[in-house]
Amino acid sequence: MLVSLPNGEAVRGEEVRRILIEPTVAPPRLEGQRFAVVLEFADGEKRVLATGLTRMDALDFARRCARALHESAGQGG
């Protein structure tokens, strides 16, 4: 079953194994550490969904992705 993620992308929920929050290099104009939200699939592929996020924004985005995946699993997908 296709799952619509918060960034508008659609993925097959059953293929997603993990949602990762990884540190990234902040652009010079931004202060503080920045993070990316990454999906890891069963075949080992990784897809960056969002980057340049603050820690709190990355946590929020990852939670919303997890919620979308969890809700789709409850619908038989």
C-alpha positions as CSV (number, residue, x, y, z in Angstrom):
1,M,0.0,0.0,0.0
2,L,1.3,3.5,-0.9
3,V,1.8,5.8,2.0
4,S,1.7,9.6,1.6
5,L,4.4,11.2,3.7
6,P,4.4,14.7,5.1
7,N,6.7,16.0,2.3
8,G,4.2,14.8,-0.4
9,E,6.3,11.7,-1.4
10,A,4.6,8.3,-1.6
11,V,6.3,5.1,-0.5
12,R,5.4,1.5,-0.1
13,G,5.0,1.3,3.7
14,E,5.8,-2.3,3.9
15,E,9.3,-1.7,2.4
16,V,10.3,0.9,5.0
17,R,12.5,-0.5,7.7
18,R,13.7,2.6,9.6
19,I,13.3,6.3,9.9
20,L,16.7,7.9,10.7
21,I,17.7,11.3,11.9
22,E,21.2,12.0,10.7
23,P,23.5,15.0,11.4
24,T,24.3,17.1,8.3
25,V,26.7,20.0,7.7
26,A,24.9,23.3,8.2
27,P,25.1,25.9,5.5
28,P,27.4,28.8,6.4
29,R,24.4,31.2,6.9
30,L,22.8,28.9,9.5
31,E,24.0,28.5,13.1
32,G,23.8,25.3,15.1
33,Q,23.8,21.7,14.0
34,R,21.4,20.6,11.3
35,F,19.8,17.3,10.6
36,A,18.3,15.2,7.8
37,V,15.4,12.8,8.0
38,V,16.2,9.6,6.0
39,L,14.1,6.5,5.2
40,E,15.9,3.2,5.1
41,F,14.3,0.5,3.0
42,A,14.4,-3.3,3.2
43,D,16.8,-3.5,0.3
44,G,19.3,-1.1,2.0
45,E,18.4,1.9,-0.1
46,K,18.2,5.2,1.7
47,R,16.2,8.2,0.7
48,V,16.6,11.7,2.2
49,L,13.2,13.2,2.8
50,A,14.3,16.5,4.4
51,T,17.6,18.2,5.2
52,G,18.9,21.3,6.9
53,L,16.4,20.9,9.8
54,T,16.9,21.9,13.4
55,R,16.9,19.0,15.9
56,M,13.3,19.7,17.0
57,D,12.1,20.1,13.4
58,A,13.8,16.8,12.4
59,L,12.1,15.0,15.4
60,D,8.7,16.4,14.5
61,F,9.1,15.5,10.8
62,A,10.3,11.9,11.7
63,R,7.3,11.5,14.0
64,R,4.9,12.6,11.4
65,C,6.4,10.1,8.9
66,A,6.2,7.3,11.5
67,R,2.6,8.2,12.2
68,A,1.7,8.0,8.5
69,L,3.5,4.6,8.2
70,H,1.8,3.3,11.3
71,E,-1.6,4.4,10.3
72,S,-1.3,2.7,6.9
73,A,-0.2,-0.5,8.5
74,G,-3.4,-0.4,10.6
75,Q,-5.4,-0.2,7.4
76,G,-4.0,-3.5,6.1
77,G,-1.1,-2.0,4.2
